[in-house]
Amino acid sequence: MPVQSPSESERAQTAQTDRAIRSESAIKILMSLKEEELRFSQLYIKTRLKPLIIHRQIENLKKLELIGKNNEYFYITSKGKNLLDELDELLALRFK
């Protein structure tokens, strides 16, 4: 059975996710949210990133469904947790 090529939207989603995980600020936000749900102001204090950077990264991470928002609080989704777990595994392999 032939392997199907990813669709254009799947390739675009993969490219966006790839850019997100290359961003130190996006990783900081994901790691902060892995610990607990946070408000924007709490993310600002915890990550020490500029508000504009946090805002941009939040929008990107929400589009990728790596984080979500419940009232005033941002949270990491299961997809975001899985991504961080995969990154941890890759880093563990790299530094063995």
N, C-alpha and C positions, 0 to 999 in steps of 0.2 A: 504494500500500500504506500503510495507516494506521500511524502511529508508536505503539508500545506505551508505555504509561505505566510508570514504574518501580514495582516491587512495594513493599509496605510495608517489607520488610526492606532493600531497596536504598535507600529513602528514609531509613531509620533509620541505615544504614551511612554514607550521605553526610552526614547531620547530625552524626554522631560524628566523622567525618573533618574536617568543617568546624570543629567545636569544637577539635579537636586542633591544627589549623594556626593557629588564632587564639591558641593558648597559647604564650607565649614560652618557657616551660619545656620544652614538648614539642619545639619547634623546636631548642632548645639540645641536648636529648638526641639528636635525630635527626642534627643536624650533627656532634656528637661521635662518634656511631657510624658516620657516613659515612667518617670518617678511619680508624677502627680498631675492632676488637672490644674491649669494656671490661667489667670487673667493676663491680659496684655501687659499691664504694669508689672506683674510678677515675672513674666518672661523677660521684660526689660531689665529688671534687677538681677535676675538669675543668670541671664546670658551675657549681660553687659554689651549688648549690641545696640546700634543706633535704632531709634524707632522706625525710621523709613525702611531700614533693612529688615527688621522684624515684620513690618507690614507686608513688604514684598514677598518674603519667604512664606509667611502665613498664607497669602493668596495662592502661591505656587503649590504649597503642600496640600492645601484644601482641594485644589483642582486635581491633584494626583491622588486624592482620597487617602493621604497618609496621616492627616489630622482632620479633626472636625471641631465644631463649636456647639456648646450646649449653654444657652443663655450667655453669660459673660465669660464662661470658661472654655478654654481650648483643651482638647484631649487628643491623644494618639489613637489611631484606629488599629485594628488587628493587622491591616496591611502595612501600616507604619511600624508596628512592633516586629512583624515578620522581616521587614527590610533591615531593621537594626540588628535582629538576630543573625541574619545572613551576613551582614557586615562584620559582626563580631566573629563569626566562624571564619570568614576570609582573613581577617587580621590575625586570628589564632594560627591559621595555617602558614601565613606569611612569616610569622616570628617564631616558628618552632625551631 
